[in-house]
């Protein structure tokens, strides 16, 4: 614990005087290195007795040096996790969900019962941050390369950039439960329902009606929006 930087030790303005009883004889703690963040540069100043040396340094190199002291571990990853990365909002998990048949409910009119469908869906990639709504994309196969194409998910409640509309959902911390809750939620006509089908570019729900109780999703109808590399580099969170 410290009292101040220079006021308590005017003879050495780069030393901290400890807030401990003076009779203990603990000397001031001299300043060795200081980082200054300017508008367009980062400078590092070194103090060695009467010698002071200042130079411009790379923010990336400073971050790397500090990160070397961290002990990071992902823990157990959800099944079919494609990649993991950290963000300001927490870890991001990219999870692949294989093609399958899903029961979904669409709430078009709050005064009427939801429309219920049993539809096939292509493979999907969920980008999940614990406790938050997922970002959802479609793929024709499980990705093996960063150059593999990524398509708009043929679903409602998704914005053009892939983020799903959370509505009133309170998403859990467990990634597996986030994906489960997404499919259990009632879909609405919120967010962007256009540009998600080649056959029905203005309204993806028309394709949903056509696919009800069909065994297979028509992959040729998917609309490409990027690649796996774009998702890895996507600045979400």
C-alpha positions in Angstrom: 0.0 0.0 0.0 1.4 3.4 -0.9 0.8 7.0 0.2 2.0 9.0 -2.8 4.6 9.2 -5.5 6.7 12.3 -4.9 5.2 14.4 -2.2 6.5 12.1 0.5 9.9 11.8 -0.9 10.9 15.1 -2.7 14.5 14.1 -3.0 13.5 11.3 -5.4 10.4 12.1 -7.4 10.4 8.6 -9.0 10.1 6.7 -5.7 7.1 5.5 -3.7 7.1 5.9 0.0 5.4 2.9 1.7 2.6 3.7 4.1 4.1 1.6 6.9 5.5 2.8 10.2 8.8 4.7 9.8 10.5 2.7 12.6 10.4 -0.4 10.4 13.1 1.2 8.2 11.6 0.1 4.9 13.1 2.3 2.1 11.1 4.0 -0.6 10.4 1.8 -3.7 12.2 3.4 -6.7 10.4 3.7 -10.1 12.1 1.6 -12.7 9.9 1.7 -15.8 6.9 3.9 -16.9 4.6 3.6 -19.9 3.0 6.7 -21.4 0.1 6.4 -23.8 0.0 9.3 -26.2 -2.6 9.9 -28.9 -0.4 8.3 -31.7 2.4 6.7 -29.8 3.4 4.6 -26.8 6.6 5.5 -25.0 8.6 3.6 -22.4 10.8 5.5 -19.9 13.5 3.6 -17.9 14.9 5.1 -14.6 18.4 4.0 -13.4 19.6 6.3 -10.7 20.1 9.6 -12.3 19.9 8.2 -15.8 16.6 8.5 -17.6 16.0 6.9 -21.0 12.8 7.3 -23.1 11.9 5.5 -26.3 8.9 4.7 -28.5 7.8 1.1 -28.2 5.2 -1.1 -29.9 1.9 -1.6 -28.0 1.8 -5.1 -29.4 5.3 -5.9 -27.9 4.2 -4.5 -24.6 1.0 -6.6 -24.6 3.0 -9.7 -25.6 5.4 -9.1 -22.7 2.6 -8.7 -20.2 0.7 -11.7 -21.6 3.7 -14.0 -21.1 2.9 -13.8 -17.4 -0.7 -15.1 -17.9 -1.7 -18.7 -17.7 -4.6 -19.2 -20.1 -6.6 -22.3 -20.6 -9.8 -22.9 -22.5 -11.1 -25.7 -20.2 -13.3 -28.4 -21.6 -14.6 -27.2 -25.0 -18.1 -27.9 -26.2 -18.5 -30.8 -28.7 -17.7 -29.8 -32.3 -16.0 -26.6 -31.3 -14.2 -25.3 -34.4 -12.1 -22.6 -32.7 -11.9 -20.5 -29.6 -10.7 -16.9 -29.1 -10.9 -14.2 -26.4 -12.6 -10.9 -26.7 -13.4 -7.9 -24.5 -16.7 -9.5 -23.6 -15.3 -12.9 -22.9 -14.3 -16.1 -24.7 -16.0 -16.7 -28.1 -16.7 -20.3 -29.0 -17.3 -21.3 -32.7 -19.5 -24.5 -32.6 -20.5 -26.5 -35.6 -24.0 -28.0 -35.6 -24.5 -30.8 -38.1 -27.5 -30.8 -40.6 -30.7 -32.1 -39.1 -34.5 -31.9 -38.8 -35.7 -29.3 -36.3 -39.1 -28.3 -34.8 -39.4 -24.5 -34.8 -42.2 -22.2 -33.9 -42.9 -18.8 -35.6 -44.9 -16.2 -33.7 -46.2 -13.9 -36.4 -49.3 -12.5 -34.6 -49.0 -12.3 -30.8 -52.8 -12.7 -30.6 -52.7 -16.0 -32.5 -51.0 -19.4 -31.8 -47.5 -19.8 -33.2 -47.0 -21.5 -36.5 -45.1 -24.7 -36.0 -42.9 -26.3 -38.6 -40.7 -29.4 -38.8 -38.0 -28.4 -41.3 -34.5 -29.6 -42.4 -31.6 -27.2 -41.9 -28.1 -27.2 -43.3 -25.0 -27.3 -41.1 -24.7 -24.3 -38.9 -21.9 -22.4 -37.2 -22.8 -20.7 -33.9 -20.5 -18.0 -32.5 -21.3 -18.0 -28.8 -20.2 -15.8 -25.9 -21.4 -17.1 -22.5 -24.6 -15.4 -21.4 -25.2 -13.6 -24.7 -27.2 -14.2 -27.9 -25.4 -16.2 -30.5 -24.3 -15.3 -34.0 -25.5 -17.9 -36.6 -24.3 -18.8 -40.1 -24.8 -21.7 -42.5 -22.3 -24.0 -44.2 -22.6 -26.8 -46.8 -20.2 -29.0 -44.9 -18.1 -29.0 -41.7 -15.3 -26.5 -42.3 -11.8 -27.9 -42.9 -10.2 -24.7 -44.2 -10.4 -21.0 -43.6 -11.2 -20.6 -47.2 -14.4 -22.7 -47.0 -17.5 -20.6 -47.8 -20.0 -19.4 -45.2 -23.6 -18.6 -46.0 -26.5 -16.6 -44.5 -28.4 -18.8 -42.0 -31.8 -19.6 -43.5 -33.5 -18.6 -40.3 -35.6 -15.7 -38.9 -34.5 -13.4 -36.0 -31.0 -12.9 -37.5 -29.5 -9.5 -38.5 -27.5 -9.1 -41.8 -24.2 -9.5 -39.9 -25.2 -12.8 -38.4 -26.1 -11.7 -34.9 -29.4 -13.2 -33.6 -32.1 -11.1 -32.1 -32.3 -12.0 -28.4 -35.8 -10.9 -27.8 -36.7 -11.6 -24.2 -34.3 -14.5 -23.9 -31.9 -14.7 -21.0 -29.1 -16.8 -22.5 -27.2 -19.1 -20.1 -23.4 -19.3 -19.5 -23.0 -22.8 -20.9 -22.5 -22.7 -24.7 -24.4 -26.0 -25.3 -27.4 -24.5 -23.5 -27.2 -21.3 -25.6 -27.6 -23.3 -28.8 -30.4 -25.4 -27.3 -32.3 -22.3 -26.1 -31.9 -20.7 -29.6 -33.9 -23.5 -31.2 -36.5 -23.6 -28.4 -37.2 -19.9 -28.7 -40.2 -18.6 -30.7 -39.0 -17.0 -33.9 -40.6 -13.8 -35.1 -40.2 -11.5 -38.1 -37.7 -9.3 -36.3 -34.2 -8.6 -37.7 -33.5 -9.3 -41.4 -35.6 -12.0 -43.2 -34.4 -11.0 -46.7 -31.4 -12.1 -48.6 -31.3 -15.6 -47.0 -32.7 -17.7 -49.9 -32.1 -17.6 -53.7 -35.6 -18.8 -54.4 -37.3 -16.4 -52.0 -34.9 -13.5 -51.6 -37.5 -11.2 -50.1 -38.8 -13.5 -47.4 -37.1 -16.6 -45.9 -40.3 -17.7 -44.2 -41.7 -18.7 -47.7 -39.0 -21.3 -48.0 -39.7 -22.4 -44.4 -43.3 -23.2 -45.4 -42.1 -25.0 -48.5 -39.7 -27.2 -46.5 -42.1 -28.2 -43.8 -41.8 -31.9 -43.3 -39.3 -32.3 -46.1 -36.2 -34.6 -45.5 -33.4 -32.4 -46.9 -32.4 -28.8 -47.1 -31.6 -27.5 -50.7 -28.0 -26.5 -50.3 -28.0 -24.8 -53.7 -30.5 -22.2 -52.3 -28.0 -20.9 -49.7 -26.6 -17.3 -50.2 -22.9 -16.9 -49.6 -21.8 -14.0 -47.5 -18.1 -14.8 -46.8 -15.6 -17.4 -45.7 -14.6 -19.1 -42.4 -11.6 -16.7 -42.2 -14.1 -13.8 -42.1 -15.8 -15.4 -39.1 -12.5 -16.0 -37.3 -11.6 -12.4 -37.8 -15.1 -11.0 -37.1 -14.9 -8.4 -34.3 -17.8 -9.5 -32.2 -18.1 -9.0 -28.4 
